[in-house]
Amino acid sequence: MTVAGEKIVVEDRKSTDTALVIGGGVSGMQAALDIADQGYSVVLVERTPSIGGVMAMLDKTFPTLDCSACILTPKLSEVARHPNIELMTYSEVKSITGTAGNFRVSVLRKARKVLEDKCSGCGDCVPHCPIEVRNEFDQGLGYRKAVYIGFPQNTPLVYTIDSENCIKCGMCVKSCEREAIDLDLEDEEIEISVGAIVVATGYELYNVANYRRFGYGRFKNVINALEFERLINAAGPTAGNLMRLSDGKIPKSIGFIQCVGARDATKDVPYCSRVCCMYGIKNAVMAKELQHENVKKVTIYSIDIRAFGKGFEEFYNMAKDRFGIKFIRGRVGEVSENSRNKNIIVRAEDTTTGKFLEQEHELVVLCPGILPPKGLRDTANQLGLQLDSDGFIHVEQPASNPVDTAVSGVYICGCVEGPKDIPDSVAAGSAAAMRASITLWREGEH
Ligand SMILES: Cc1cc2nc3c(=O)[nH]c(=O)nc-3n(C[C@H](O)[C@H](O)[C@H](O)COP(=O)(O)OP(=O)(O)OC[C@H]3O[C@@H](n4cnc5c(N)ncnc54)[C@H](O)[C@@H]3O)c2cc1C
């Protein structure tokens, strides 16, 4: 079997010794670690050049305000160093056949044009690259070269050449003393046999530009919550200095708009995304915490606040009582721009008083809901899985078997099943690992 421009390599593994985890966010990493710790081999396939998922982009985590990188970085290293885990980053599953105990999986390894076993991650090639493009890890607010790592803890610590933007000038090749760069490397397809599969492909953020009336993409001082996370992150594009995009000034007044692409049947997203109330409050608190001298007024506009988890209600109360965050209950009608100072005018109804409000903010942050990840329908088709009415993977018996799918030997964890916070995603990762290990053990020779 050959494919034009691609090399096919068939790897021989005993299928019942090995599990496949698809998706290297925090839930997939946890599943991989827990399967590997039981002595089984794991192949972890991640679409982007690094594992870590969305958690790697976050600044702090609610409700404890722990530093996200401080929790995630040790896990990234543990995965990278684990003798039973093989990382296939910048890779995608092309096809899956077979049944529990003996799945045949074909993985496309995209050519990163850098030899993983030679690259030391020194970055000597970077200053020589003449091409600069927006860094997707920083949500396009910062820049990277065509030879790049998205963030300092990129795992594996190996550079990637972005073939779309590389002009093949060869400067990086000449600068690399270890001869780790080969611009002629091509994609390769690898076939592996595995006994069990965990799907952990996470989620996409709702595209807030779909709400034209909120001005995202039209007004510079309307941003989304993940952009805000990068703006306040010390390793982010502004080195953690909160500023608005029109003039680089610290915003004195910030408005957060909740449920943008959540609980809204008119946009085909009738469900609650479960994490937005808490990450909205977290970011409101962080704005005050980081810039308490300058940020005078922070307002959260929401339908209501859903603080259902452990410590969440206390966190909500702290935001109101200690940080003076103002909560307005009611959907925002529209926002407009004050052309003189580029401030954002928010018009909303306060449903507790029945009054219409008009407030001016120097920065507005839209808090988007969570959608199923791109390509989930293809993954589901490859595996014979069903999607639920919201487009996430369907679970037959959520009360008794919350990480089992309708296909024996295939398990799920994290947001691919529906919106979840980090602790719930990690717990589901461990649960899916246990279920996958039981399948490997049962299907193996005992
Ligand atoms: C702005 C914001 C702030 C948040 N703050 C918090 C917080 O403070 N505390 C908290 O608990 N939660 C928070 N969350 C929620 C948190 O991001 C999720 O709980 C967590 O990221 C879920 O992890 P996951 O592994 O399920 O998914 P993801 O993080 O989405 O990881 C999925 C991984 O799978 C990869 N992938 C996707 N498709 C494929 C494919 N076909 N093949 C291979 N790989 C694939 C992706 O590239 C990604 O690396 C926040 C969310 C947002 C949007």
The ligand as an SDF file (V2000), in Angstrom:
LIG
                    3D

 53 58  0  0  0  0  0  0  0  0999 V2000
  -11.2100   30.9330   28.4630 C   0  0  0  0  0  0  0  0  0  0  0  0
  -11.2620   29.6390   29.2030 C   0  0  0  0  0  0  0  0  0  0  0  0
  -10.8210   29.5650   30.5180 C   0  0  0  0  0  0  0  0  0  0  0  0
  -10.9080   28.3820   31.2300 C   0  0  0  0  0  0  0  0  0  0  0  0
  -10.4890   28.3650   32.5320 N   0  0  0  0  0  0  0  0  0  0  0  0
  -10.6270   27.2350   33.2650 C   0  0  0  0  0  0  0  0  0  0  0  0
  -10.2330   27.2130   34.6410 C   0  0  0  0  0  0  0  0  0  0  0  0
   -9.7760   28.2120   35.1820 O   0  0  0  0  0  0  0  0  0  0  0  0
  -10.4210   26.0650   35.3530 N   0  0  0  0  0  0  0  0  0  0  0  0
  -10.9820   24.9390   34.7850 C   0  0  0  0  0  0  0  0  0  0  0  0
  -11.1500   23.9400   35.4750 O   0  0  0  0  0  0  0  0  0  0  0  0
  -11.3200   24.9230   33.4620 N   0  0  0  0  0  0  0  0  0  0  0  0
  -11.1540   26.0330   32.7010 C   0  0  0  0  0  0  0  0  0  0  0  0
  -11.4910   26.0150   31.3700 N   0  0  0  0  0  0  0  0  0  0  0  0
  -11.9170   24.7240   30.7580 C   0  0  0  0  0  0  0  0  0  0  0  0
  -10.6870   23.8850   30.3030 C   0  0  0  0  0  0  0  0  0  0  0  0
  -10.0990   24.5380   29.1980 O   0  0  0  0  0  0  0  0  0  0  0  0
  -11.1200   22.4640   29.9370 C   0  0  0  0  0  0  0  0  0  0  0  0
  -11.7240   21.8590   31.0660 O   0  0  0  0  0  0  0  0  0  0  0  0
   -9.9450   21.5640   29.5190 C   0  0  0  0  0  0  0  0  0  0  0  0
   -9.1140   22.2050   28.5870 O   0  0  0  0  0  0  0  0  0  0  0  0
  -10.4940   20.2580   28.9140 C   0  0  0  0  0  0  0  0  0  0  0  0
   -9.4330   19.4520   28.5060 O   0  0  0  0  0  0  0  0  0  0  0  0
   -9.5920   18.3960   27.3060 P   0  0  0  0  0  0  0  0  0  0  0  0
   -8.3910   17.5400   27.3580 O   0  0  0  0  0  0  0  0  0  0  0  0
  -10.9160   17.7440   27.3590 O   0  0  0  0  0  0  0  0  0  0  0  0
   -9.6240   19.2750   25.9730 O   0  0  0  0  0  0  0  0  0  0  0  0
   -8.5670   20.2280   25.2470 P   0  0  0  0  0  0  0  0  0  0  0  0
   -7.8660   21.0790   26.2030 O   0  0  0  0  0  0  0  0  0  0  0  0
   -9.3810   20.8960   24.1640 O   0  0  0  0  0  0  0  0  0  0  0  0
   -7.5220   19.2480   24.5610 O   0  0  0  0  0  0  0  0  0  0  0  0
   -7.8680   18.4590   23.4280 C   0  0  0  0  0  0  0  0  0  0  0  0
   -6.6160   18.1370   22.6340 C   0  0  0  0  0  0  0  0  0  0  0  0
   -6.9530   17.2660   21.5540 O   0  0  0  0  0  0  0  0  0  0  0  0
   -6.3090   17.7210   20.3560 C   0  0  0  0  0  0  0  0  0  0  0  0
   -7.1070   17.2650   19.2100 N   0  0  0  0  0  0  0  0  0  0  0  0
   -8.2940   17.7330   18.7710 C   0  0  0  0  0  0  0  0  0  0  0  0
   -8.7240   17.0140   17.7240 N   0  0  0  0  0  0  0  0  0  0  0  0
   -7.7810   16.0690   17.4790 C   0  0  0  0  0  0  0  0  0  0  0  0
   -7.6570   15.0170   16.5290 C   0  0  0  0  0  0  0  0  0  0  0  0
   -8.5980   14.7530   15.6230 N   0  0  0  0  0  0  0  0  0  0  0  0
   -6.5490   14.2290   16.5780 N   0  0  0  0  0  0  0  0  0  0  0  0
   -5.5730   14.4540   17.5020 C   0  0  0  0  0  0  0  0  0  0  0  0
   -5.6410   15.4410   18.4220 N   0  0  0  0  0  0  0  0  0  0  0  0
   -6.7440   16.2280   18.4280 C   0  0  0  0  0  0  0  0  0  0  0  0
   -6.2780   19.2260   20.5090 C   0  0  0  0  0  0  0  0  0  0  0  0
   -5.2820   19.7920   19.6690 O   0  0  0  0  0  0  0  0  0  0  0  0
   -5.9670   19.3660   22.0020 C   0  0  0  0  0  0  0  0  0  0  0  0
   -4.5850   19.3490   22.2590 O   0  0  0  0  0  0  0  0  0  0  0  0
  -11.4240   27.2050   30.6200 C   0  0  0  0  0  0  0  0  0  0  0  0
  -11.8690   27.2600   29.2910 C   0  0  0  0  0  0  0  0  0  0  0  0
  -11.7850   28.4540   28.5940 C   0  0  0  0  0  0  0  0  0  0  0  0
  -12.2910   28.5210   27.1810 C   0  0  0  0  0  0  0  0  0  0  0  0
  1  2  1  0
  2  3  1  0
  2 52  2  0
  3  4  2  0
  4  5  1  0
  4 50  1  0
  5  6  2  0
  6  7  1  0
  6 13  1  0
  7  8  2  0
  7  9  1  0
  9 10  1  0
 10 11  2  0
 10 12  1  0
 12 13  2  0
 13 14  1  0
 14 15  1  0
 14 50  1  0
 15 16  1  0
 16 17  1  0
 16 18  1  0
 18 19  1  0
 18 20  1  0
 20 21  1  0
 20 22  1  0
 22 23  1  0
 23 24  1  0
 24 25  2  0
 24 26  1  0
 24 27  1  0
 27 28  1  0
 28 29  2  0
 28 30  1  0
 28 31  1  0
 31 32  1  0
 32 33  1  0
 33 34  1  0
 33 48  1  0
 34 35  1  0
 35 36  1  0
 35 46  1  0
 36 37  1  0
 36 45  1  0
 37 38  2  0
 38 39  1  0
 39 40  1  0
 39 45  2  0
 40 41  1  0
 40 42  2  0
 42 43  1  0
 43 44  2  0
 44 45  1  0
 46 47  1  0
 46 48  1  0
 48 49  1  0
 50 51  2  0
 51 52  1  0
 52 53  1  0
M  END
$$$$
